[in-house]
Amino acid sequence: MENFEQRWQQVEALMLERFGKLPDMEGMLFLIGVNELGSLPGRKFSKEQKQDLIHVAVCTLLSQLGYYTLTGRDEDGWPHFQEVMPIPTTGLQNQERLLKECMVRYFE
């Protein structure tokens, strides 16, 4: 099995190929959130909605590990999650690594 760094580089290559540049972590989370919302192309989001989309992405990613579970969608189609168990607070660097590992699984 390939190591994490190789798998992460494949995700970055996918982003470069698809968007012509490499989004930062927040940008990648936004893209995942939009994907999970199933938004129509060209839709504009408010600053608050963009933050909500990032939250949707984080919950989606961490649901792979059992931290969250999808409870349903509201009347506007937004997914809602419930925390199942607390996320370990092991520092920003470890949290970013955890999200990156989940992103690798998400895009594979």
C-alpha positions in Angstrom: 0.0 0.0 0.0 1.2 3.5 -0.8 2.2 5.7 2.0 0.2 8.7 3.1 2.5 11.3 1.4 2.1 9.6 -2.0 -1.6 9.4 -1.6 -1.8 13.1 -0.5 0.2 14.1 -3.6 -2.3 12.3 -5.7 -5.1 14.3 -4.2 -3.1 17.5 -4.8 -2.5 16.4 -8.4 -6.2 15.9 -8.8 -6.9 19.4 -7.5 -4.3 20.9 -9.8 -5.7 19.1 -12.8 -9.3 20.0 -12.0 -8.9 23.6 -11.0 -5.5 24.7 -12.4 -4.2 25.6 -9.0 -3.8 24.0 -5.6 -6.4 25.2 -3.1 -5.4 25.6 0.5 -6.9 23.4 3.2 -9.9 25.8 3.6 -10.4 25.8 -0.1 -10.4 22.0 -0.3 -12.9 21.8 2.6 -15.1 24.3 0.8 -15.0 22.2 -2.4 -16.0 19.1 -0.4 -18.8 21.0 1.3 -20.2 22.1 -2.1 -19.9 18.6 -3.4 -21.8 17.3 -0.4 -24.5 20.0 -0.7 -24.9 19.0 -4.3 -25.0 22.7 -5.3 -25.8 23.9 -8.7 -22.9 25.3 -10.7 -22.5 29.1 -10.5 -24.3 29.4 -7.2 -23.0 32.2 -5.0 -22.7 31.7 -1.3 -22.6 34.2 1.5 -19.7 34.3 3.9 -21.8 32.5 6.5 -22.8 29.8 4.0 -19.2 29.3 3.0 -18.4 28.7 6.7 -21.3 26.3 6.9 -20.0 24.4 3.8 -16.6 24.0 5.5 -18.4 22.7 8.6 -20.3 20.2 6.4 -17.0 19.1 4.9 -15.3 18.6 8.2 -18.3 16.6 9.5 -18.5 14.5 6.3 -14.8 13.7 6.6 -14.8 12.9 10.3 -17.9 10.8 9.8 -15.6 8.3 8.0 -13.9 7.7 11.4 -17.1 7.6 13.4 -16.9 11.1 15.0 -20.1 12.3 13.4 -23.2 10.8 11.8 -25.4 12.3 9.2 -28.8 12.9 10.7 -30.5 14.1 7.6 -31.1 17.2 5.4 -33.1 20.3 6.0 -35.7 21.7 3.6 -33.0 23.5 1.7 -31.0 20.3 1.2 -28.2 21.1 3.7 -26.8 18.0 5.4 -26.9 18.0 9.2 -24.7 15.9 11.5 -24.6 14.8 15.1 -21.4 14.4 17.0 -21.1 10.8 18.1 -17.8 11.0 20.0 -15.5 13.9 20.8 -12.6 14.7 18.4 -9.3 14.3 20.0 -7.7 17.8 20.7 -4.1 16.9 19.9 -3.0 20.2 18.4 -3.6 21.9 15.1 -0.9 20.0 13.2 -2.4 16.6 14.2 -5.9 17.8 13.4 -4.8 18.9 10.0 -3.1 15.6 9.4 -6.3 13.8 10.4 -8.4 15.9 8.0 -5.9 15.2 5.2 -6.0 11.5 5.8 -9.8 11.7 5.6 -9.5 13.8 2.4 -7.3 11.1 0.8 -10.0 8.5 1.6 -12.8 10.9 0.3 -11.1 11.4 -3.0 -10.1 7.8 -3.5 
